[in-house]
Amino acid sequence: MNIEQEKIEKFLKDLYPIMRSLTGNGNRKTLNYIKDNYIPDSIIKSIKSGTKIFDWEVPDEWNIDEAYIKNIYGKKIIDLKDNNLHIVSYSKSIDTKLEPKELIKKLHTLPNHPNWIPYRTTYYKKDWGFCCKDSLLKSKDFKGPFTVKIDSDFNPKGRLDWLECYHQGQSKNEILISTYFCHPNLANDNLSGLVAAVKLFEFISQIKTKFSYRLIIVPETIGAISFLSQANISRLVGGMVISCVAGPGKLSIKEGFDNKHWINKAAIYALEKITKGDYIRYPFTPDGSDERQYSSPGIRIVTPSIHKSKYYEYPEYHTSADDLNFISSTNLLDTLEVYKQWIINIESYCKPKRIEEKCELQLGKRGLYPSIGGTLGQVANNLVNNDLIYKENNFKNNTNIKDKYINAYRWIMHLADGSNSNFEICEKSNINLDIVNDCISTFEKNKLVVLN
């Protein structure tokens, strides 16, 4: 295990046990950990409970001290201290005795996976419940009457917290990096996304960027809505929602609602480059994570997601089996490399426009075209695959010319009218994005194009 893997492992292990929900002390503990250890320039923002935002209202702050069920013998058969998933999140206080038939109505299990604990919530209806292994109901320990105790607190004067950090680029146009942190004791969903988002922002913070970037770590749904209620949406030109990035499954992408948007294309090119085409492509649907908020009318921010074991697509999802053993630091770092390439692609986005628009540019006098004529397109002179890719000896008198770039130069001259992006040039020419970007850069250095 290398140093970077060790850091990831520690990050995961430190945050995994903390009780988190939409609000509460565990959320603040998590955000302060990130601020103190990873992103000191971040700001922890908050919004008061009861605040009306769009069609929603920020819920009361919820904290819980203990929750357990004892059987007739006084043995704790379910205890929040053993696993945070044992409590239905946002459960109200209860202190009572129940017979088995009454208690079962308040228990959530997974009969098809009798040794897994499900994850359940009751955020917007005052209720209570426990989650447990289905095998417990068939065990000798499940004998009542049962003592049921939940000690929780709802504070109408509390708050909802999220973390925000901003990286200033050359442009005021922002790319949103969004992840959520409200699920306790779930490793792939959502802890892996939180860790990956923080590490990605560290990477961005170390480079000069064209775009500005805004990282937000929010409680899912209500947190994203809270952020959007006070954000300058007009500056957000695209983004990404990071979740479920460290499982054993294939890399995949859930596309943005506009799959022709350049930020969606940038993600696809990153996956193509890193995986050599070996990934899964999911079309956009208005469900899942906070892309639901970012894609809504009045917002319309395109936010694809790149995953490794996407939510809904693995049996362990929203169960206790989605633990630290299900994920790995290696898988997380593999996904992080795709996200880094995505950022590189985002930074390359441009719409080149020729300074001299009429006719073909004279590339030969700039050393960008062979000085010996007659070889291009000549089958007898080692034409390869009939696609204008030539052997290097054709240009032995012009060593600064890379043979594979000739076709890209021609397509850029043809398409660089200020309306086609580098991604569109790539698509229309069927030329690798790296080559297209290199050629655009060469044209810019030679003052042949300006980049919009």
C-alpha positions as CSV (number, residue, x, y, z in Angstrom):
1,M,0.0,0.0,0.0
2,N,1.5,3.4,-1.0
3,I,1.3,6.6,0.9
4,E,-1.7,7.9,-1.0
5,Q,-3.7,4.7,-0.4
6,E,-2.8,5.0,3.3
7,K,-4.1,8.5,3.4
8,I,-7.4,7.5,1.7
9,E,-7.8,4.6,4.1
10,K,-7.3,6.8,7.1
11,F,-9.8,9.4,5.7
12,L,-12.4,6.7,5.3
13,K,-11.9,5.1,8.6
14,D,-12.0,8.4,10.5
15,L,-15.3,9.4,9.1
16,Y,-17.1,6.1,8.7
17,P,-18.2,5.7,12.4
18,I,-19.7,9.2,12.8
19,M,-23.5,9.4,13.1
20,R,-24.7,11.7,10.3
21,S,-28.1,12.7,9.0
22,L,-29.7,15.8,7.5
23,T,-28.6,17.8,10.4
24,G,-26.9,17.4,13.8
25,N,-23.6,17.3,15.7
26,G,-22.2,14.4,13.6
27,N,-22.5,16.5,10.5
28,R,-20.6,19.4,12.1
29,K,-18.0,17.0,13.4
30,T,-17.5,15.6,9.9
31,L,-17.3,19.0,8.2
32,N,-14.9,20.4,10.9
33,Y,-12.7,17.3,10.3
34,I,-12.5,18.1,6.6
35,K,-11.8,21.8,7.2
36,D,-9.1,21.0,9.8
37,N,-7.3,18.3,8.0
38,Y,-7.8,18.8,4.2
39,I,-9.3,22.1,3.1
40,P,-8.5,24.9,5.6
41,D,-9.8,27.6,3.3
42,S,-13.3,26.1,3.3
43,I,-16.3,27.7,4.9
44,I,-19.0,25.9,6.9
45,K,-22.3,27.6,6.1
46,S,-25.6,27.0,7.7
47,I,-29.3,27.8,7.3
48,K,-31.8,28.0,10.2
49,S,-34.4,25.3,10.9
50,G,-37.8,26.4,9.7
51,T,-36.4,28.5,6.8
52,K,-38.6,28.2,3.7
53,I,-36.7,27.5,0.5
54,F,-38.6,27.0,-2.7
55,D,-41.2,24.3,-2.0
56,W,-39.3,23.0,1.1
57,E,-38.7,23.9,4.7
58,V,-35.4,23.2,6.5
59,P,-36.2,20.6,9.1
60,D,-35.6,20.8,12.8
61,E,-32.1,19.9,13.9
62,W,-32.0,16.2,15.0
63,N,-29.6,14.6,17.4
64,I,-29.7,11.2,19.0
65,D,-28.0,10.0,22.2
66,E,-29.0,6.3,22.3
67,A,-31.4,3.8,20.9
68,Y,-31.9,0.2,21.8
69,I,-34.3,-2.7,22.2
70,K,-34.0,-5.2,25.1
71,N,-35.7,-8.6,25.1
72,I,-37.5,-10.2,28.0
73,Y,-34.1,-11.2,29.5
74,G,-32.8,-7.7,29.5
75,K,-30.4,-8.3,26.7
76,K,-29.9,-5.6,24.1
77,I,-30.7,-7.3,20.8
78,I,-30.5,-4.0,18.8
79,D,-28.3,-1.1,19.8
80,L,-27.4,2.1,18.0
81,K,-23.9,1.8,19.4
82,D,-23.3,-1.3,17.3
83,N,-24.3,0.3,14.0
84,N,-25.8,3.7,13.1
85,L,-28.1,2.0,10.6
86,H,-30.0,0.4,13.4
87,I,-32.1,3.5,13.9
88,V,-34.5,4.9,11.3
89,S,-32.9,8.4,10.8
90,Y,-34.9,11.2,12.3
91,S,-36.8,8.9,14.7
92,K,-38.6,10.6,17.5
93,S,-38.1,9.6,21.2
94,I,-39.9,6.5,22.6
95,D,-39.8,4.7,25.9
96,T,-42.2,1.8,26.0
97,K,-42.7,-1.9,26.2
98,L,-44.1,-3.8,23.2
99,E,-45.1,-7.4,22.4
100,P,-43.5,-9.1,19.4
101,K,-46.4,-8.5,17.0
102,E,-46.4,-4.8,17.9
103,L,-42.7,-4.4,17.6
104,I,-42.4,-6.1,14.2
105,K,-44.5,-3.3,12.7
106,K,-41.7,-0.9,13.6
107,L,-38.8,-3.1,12.4
108,H,-37.2,-2.9,8.9
109,T,-35.4,-6.0,7.6
110,L,-34.2,-7.5,4.3
111,P,-35.6,-11.1,4.1
112,N,-33.6,-11.8,0.9
113,H,-30.4,-10.9,2.8
114,P,-31.1,-12.0,6.4
115,N,-27.7,-10.8,7.7
116,W,-27.8,-7.3,6.3
117,I,-29.2,-4.2,8.0
118,P,-31.2,-1.8,5.7
119,Y,-30.9,1.9,5.7
120,R,-34.2,3.8,6.3
121,T,-35.2,7.4,7.1
122,T,-38.3,9.3,8.2
123,Y,-37.1,12.9,7.6
124,Y,-40.4,14.6,7.0
125,K,-42.8,12.7,9.1
126,K,-42.5,12.4,12.9
127,D,-42.2,8.6,13.4
128,W,-39.8,6.1,14.7
129,G,-38.4,2.7,13.8
130,F,-35.4,0.3,14.0
131,C,-33.5,-1.6,11.3
132,C,-32.0,-5.0,12.0
133,K,-31.0,-8.3,10.5
134,D,-33.9,-10.4,9.4
135,S,-32.2,-13.4,11.0
136,L,-32.7,-11.8,14.4
137,L,-36.5,-12.3,14.1
138,K,-35.9,-16.0,13.9
139,S,-33.4,-16.3,16.7
140,K,-33.9,-17.4,20.3
141,D,-33.1,-13.8,21.4
142,F,-36.2,-12.4,19.8
143,K,-38.5,-13.0,22.8
144,G,-40.7,-10.3,24.3
145,P,-42.1,-8.3,25.7
146,F,-39.4,-5.8,24.6
147,T,-38.2,-2.6,26.2
148,V,-37.9,0.0,23.4
149,K,-35.9,3.2,24.0
150,I,-35.0,6.0,21.7
151,D,-33.5,9.2,23.2
152,S,-33.5,11.8,20.4
153,D,-34.0,15.5,20.2
154,F,-35.6,17.9,17.7
155,N,-34.5,21.5,17.9
156,P,-36.7,24.0,16.0
157,K,-34.0,26.6,16.6
158,G,-31.2,24.4,15.2
159,R,-29.6,24.6,11.7
160,L,-28.5,22.6,8.7
161,D,-24.8,22.8,7.8
162,W,-22.8,22.3,4.7
163,L,-19.2,22.9,3.6
164,E,-18.3,25.2,0.7
165,C,-14.9,26.1,-0.9
166,Y,-14.1,28.2,-3.9
167,H,-11.1,28.1,-6.2
168,Q,-10.7,31.2,-8.3
169,G,-9.8,30.7,-12.0
170,Q,-9.3,33.2,-14.8
171,S,-13.0,33.2,-15.5
172,K,-15.9,33.9,-13.2
173,N,-17.7,31.0,-14.8
174,E,-17.9,28.2,-12.2
175,I,-17.9,24.4,-12.3
176,L,-19.8,22.9,-9.4
177,I,-18.4,19.9,-7.6
178,S,-21.2,18.5,-5.4
179,T,-21.2,15.6,-3.0
180,Y,-23.4,14.6,0.0
181,F,-22.6,13.3,3.5
182,C,-25.8,12.5,5.2
183,H,-25.7,8.7,5.2
184,P,-24.1,7.0,8.3
185,N,-22.2,3.8,8.0
186,L,-22.4,3.5,4.3
187,A,-19.0,3.4,2.6
188,N,-19.6,3.5,-1.2
189,D,-22.7,5.5,-0.9
190,N,-21.9,8.2,0.2
191,L,-18.6,8.3,2.0
192,S,-16.4,7.4,-1.0
193,G,-17.9,10.3,-2.9
194,L,-17.1,12.8,-0.1
195,V,-13.5,11.6,0.1
196,A,-13.0,11.7,-3.7
197,A,-14.5,15.2,-4.0
198,V,-12.1,16.5,-1.3
199,K,-9.1,14.9,-3.0
200,L,-10.3,16.2,-6.4
201,F,-10.6,19.7,-5.0
202,E,-7.1,19.4,-3.6
203,F,-5.9,18.6,-7.1
204,I,-7.7,21.6,-8.6
205,S,-6.3,23.9,-5.9
206,Q,-2.8,23.1,-6.9
207,I,-3.1,24.3,-10.5
208,K,-4.0,27.5,-12.4
209,T,-7.3,27.1,-14.0
210,K,-9.4,28.8,-16.6
211,F,-12.7,28.1,-14.9
212,S,-13.4,28.8,-11.2
213,Y,-14.5,25.8,-9.1
214,R,-16.9,25.5,-6.2
215,L,-17.0,22.5,-3.9
216,I,-20.0,21.8,-1.8
217,I,-20.5,19.0,0.7
218,V,-24.2,19.0,1.6
219,P,-26.9,16.8,3.1
220,E,-28.6,15.2,0.0
221,T,-31.6,16.9,-1.4
222,I,-32.4,19.5,1.3
223,G,-28.7,20.5,1.4
224,A,-28.5,21.0,-2.3
225,I,-31.7,23.0,-2.3
226,S,-30.4,25.1,0.6
227,F,-27.2,25.8,-1.4
228,L,-29.1,26.7,-4.6
229,S,-31.4,29.1,-2.6
230,Q,-28.5,31.4,-2.0
231,A,-26.2,30.6,-4.9
232,N,-25.4,32.8,-7.9
233,I,-26.8,30.2,-10.4
234,S,-25.9,32.3,-13.4
235,R,-22.2,31.6,-12.9
236,L,-22.6,27.9,-12.7
237,V,-22.0,26.7,-16.3
238,G,-21.8,23.0,-15.5
239,G,-20.8,20.5,-12.7
240,M,-20.6,17.0,-11.4
241,V,-22.2,15.0,-8.6
242,I,-19.7,12.7,-7.0
243,S,-21.0,9.5,-5.3
244,C,-20.4,5.8,-5.2
245,V,-16.9,5.8,-6.6
246,A,-15.0,3.0,-4.7
247,G,-16.9,-0.2,-5.3
248,P,-15.7,-3.3,-7.1
249,G,-17.9,-2.8,-10.2
250,K,-17.1,-1.2,-13.5
251,L,-16.5,2.5,-14.0
252,S,-19.6,4.1,-15.4
253,I,-21.2,7.4,-16.1
254,K,-24.7,8.7,-15.5
255,E,-25.0,11.4,-18.2
256,G,-26.3,14.9,-17.6
257,F,-29.8,15.8,-18.7
258,D,-28.3,17.3,-21.9
259,N,-25.8,14.7,-23.1
260,K,-24.7,17.0,-25.9
261,H,-23.5,19.6,-23.4
262,W,-19.7,20.1,-23.5
263,I,-19.2,19.1,-19.9
264,N,-20.9,15.7,-20.6
265,K,-18.6,15.2,-23.6
266,A,-15.6,16.1,-21.4
267,A,-16.6,13.3,-19.0
268,I,-17.1,10.8,-21.8
269,Y,-13.6,11.6,-23.3
270,A,-12.1,11.1,-19.9
271,L,-13.6,7.7,-19.5
272,E,-12.7,6.7,-23.0
273,K,-9.1,7.7,-22.4
274,I,-8.7,6.0,-19.1
275,T,-10.7,2.8,-19.7
276,K,-10.1,2.4,-23.4
277,G,-13.9,2.2,-23.8
278,D,-14.5,-0.4,-21.1
279,Y,-17.2,1.4,-19.1
280,I,-21.0,1.5,-18.6
281,R,-23.1,4.4,-19.9
282,Y,-26.3,5.2,-18.2
283,P,-28.7,7.7,-19.7
284,F,-30.0,10.6,-17.6
285,T,-33.1,10.0,-15.4
286,P,-34.5,12.6,-13.0
287,D,-33.7,10.4,-9.9
288,G,-30.7,9.3,-8.0
289,S,-28.8,12.1,-6.2
290,D,-28.7,15.9,-6.4
291,E,-28.7,16.0,-10.2
292,R,-32.5,16.1,-9.6
293,Q,-32.1,19.6,-8.1
294,Y,-29.5,20.9,-10.5
295,S,-31.4,19.7,-13.6
296,S,-34.8,21.2,-12.5
297,P,-36.5,24.0,-14.5
298,G,-35.1,27.4,-13.3
299,I,-31.7,25.8,-12.6
300,R,-30.7,23.6,-15.5
301,I,-27.1,22.9,-14.6
302,V,-25.8,19.8,-16.4
303,T,-24.2,17.6,-13.8
304,P,-23.1,14.1,-15.0
305,S,-21.7,11.6,-12.5
306,I,-18.9,9.1,-12.8
307,H,-19.2,6.0,-10.6
308,K,-17.6,2.8,-9.6
309,S,-20.5,0.6,-8.5
310,K,-23.3,3.1,-9.2
311,Y,-26.2,3.4,-6.7
312,Y,-29.1,1.1,-7.5
313,E,-26.7,-1.2,-9.4
314,Y,-25.3,-3.3,-6.6
315,P,-27.2,-5.4,-4.0
316,E,-25.3,-3.9,-1.0
317,Y,-26.7,-0.5,-1.8
318,H,-28.3,1.1,1.3
319,T,-27.4,-1.8,3.5
320,S,-24.8,-2.6,6.2
321,A,-23.0,-4.7,3.6
322,D,-21.9,-1.4,2.0
323,D,-19.1,-1.1,4.5
324,L,-15.4,-0.5,4.4
325,N,-14.8,-4.1,3.3
326,F,-17.0,-3.5,0.2
327,I,-14.8,-0.6,-1.1
328,S,-11.1,-0.1,-1.5
329,S,-8.7,2.8,-1.6
330,T,-7.4,1.4,-4.9
331,N,-10.9,1.6,-6.5
332,L,-11.4,5.1,-5.2
333,L,-8.0,6.3,-6.6
334,D,-8.8,4.6,-10.0
335,T,-12.0,6.6,-10.2
336,L,-10.3,9.8,-9.0
337,E,-7.9,9.5,-12.0
338,V,-10.9,9.7,-14.3
339,Y,-12.2,12.7,-12.5
340,K,-8.8,14.4,-12.8
341,Q,-8.8,13.7,-16.5
342,W,-12.3,15.1,-16.6
343,I,-11.0,18.3,-15.1
344,I,-8.2,18.4,-17.6
345,N,-10.7,18.1,-20.4
346,I,-12.9,20.8,-18.9
347,E,-9.9,23.1,-18.7
348,S,-9.2,22.4,-22.4
349,Y,-12.7,23.5,-23.5
350,C,-12.6,26.3,-26.1
351,K,-14.1,27.5,-29.3
352,P,-11.1,28.4,-31.6
353,K,-11.7,31.1,-34.2
354,R,-9.3,31.7,-37.1
355,I,-7.8,35.2,-37.2
356,E,-7.6,35.0,-41.0
357,E,-10.8,33.3,-42.0
358,K,-10.5,33.2,-45.8
359,C,-9.0,30.1,-47.5
360,E,-6.4,27.7,-46.3
361,L,-3.7,29.0,-44.0
362,Q,-0.1,28.9,-45.1
363,L,1.3,26.3,-42.7
364,G,4.5,25.6,-44.6
365,K,6.1,28.9,-43.8
366,R,5.4,28.2,-40.1
367,G,7.0,24.8,-40.2
368,L,3.7,23.0,-39.8
369,Y,3.6,21.4,-43.2
370,P,6.1,19.3,-45.2
371,S,8.4,21.3,-47.4
372,I,8.7,18.5,-49.9
373,G,5.5,18.3,-51.8
374,G,3.9,15.3,-53.5
375,T,4.0,12.8,-50.7
376,L,0.6,13.4,-49.0
377,G,-2.1,11.0,-50.1
378,Q,0.4,9.0,-52.2
379,V,-0.4,5.3,-51.8
380,A,2.9,4.3,-53.1
381,N,4.6,6.4,-50.3
382,N,3.4,4.4,-47.3
383,L,0.0,5.8,-46.8
384,V,-1.4,4.0,-43.7
385,N,-5.1,3.1,-43.4
386,N,-6.0,5.7,-46.1
387,D,-6.5,8.4,-43.3
388,L,-3.6,10.8,-44.0
389,I,-1.4,9.3,-41.3
390,Y,2.2,9.0,-42.7
391,K,5.5,7.6,-41.8
392,E,7.9,10.0,-40.1
393,N,10.4,9.9,-42.9
394,N,7.9,11.9,-45.1
395,F,8.7,14.8,-42.9
396,K,12.4,14.2,-42.2
397,N,13.2,17.8,-43.4
398,N,10.5,19.2,-41.0
399,T,11.3,17.5,-37.7
400,N,8.9,19.7,-35.8
401,I,5.9,18.3,-37.7
402,K,4.2,15.4,-36.2
403,D,2.8,13.4,-39.1
404,K,-0.5,12.4,-37.3
405,Y,-1.3,16.1,-36.9
406,I,-1.7,17.0,-40.5
407,N,-5.3,15.8,-40.7
408,A,-6.1,17.6,-37.5
409,Y,-4.6,20.9,-38.8
410,R,-6.9,20.6,-41.8
411,W,-10.0,20.0,-39.8
412,I,-9.2,22.9,-37.4
413,M,-8.7,25.2,-40.4
414,H,-12.1,24.0,-41.7
415,L,-14.0,24.2,-38.4
416,A,-12.4,27.0,-36.4
417,D,-15.0,29.6,-37.1
418,G,-15.8,30.3,-33.4
419,S,-18.9,28.2,-33.2
420,N,-17.3,24.8,-32.9
421,S,-15.7,23.7,-29.6
422,N,-12.7,21.5,-29.4
423,F,-15.0,18.6,-28.5
424,E,-17.1,19.2,-31.6
425,I,-14.0,19.3,-33.8
426,C,-13.0,16.0,-32.2
427,E,-16.4,14.5,-33.0
428,K,-16.6,15.8,-36.6
429,S,-13.1,14.8,-37.5
430,N,-13.0,11.5,-35.5
431,I,-9.5,12.6,-34.3
432,N,-8.3,11.9,-30.7
433,L,-9.0,14.8,-28.3
434,D,-5.4,15.1,-27.1
435,I,-4.3,15.6,-30.7
436,V,-7.0,18.2,-31.4
437,N,-6.0,20.1,-28.3
438,D,-2.3,20.0,-29.2
439,C,-3.0,21.3,-32.6
440,I,-5.3,24.1,-31.4
441,S,-2.5,25.0,-28.9
442,T,0.0,25.1,-31.8
443,F,-2.3,27.3,-33.9
444,E,-2.7,29.7,-30.9
445,K,1.1,29.9,-30.4
446,N,1.5,30.7,-34.0
447,K,-1.3,33.4,-33.7
448,L,-3.5,31.6,-36.2
449,V,-6.5,31.3,-33.9
450,V,-8.0,33.0,-30.8
451,L,-9.7,30.9,-28.2
452,N,-13.2,31.9,-27.0
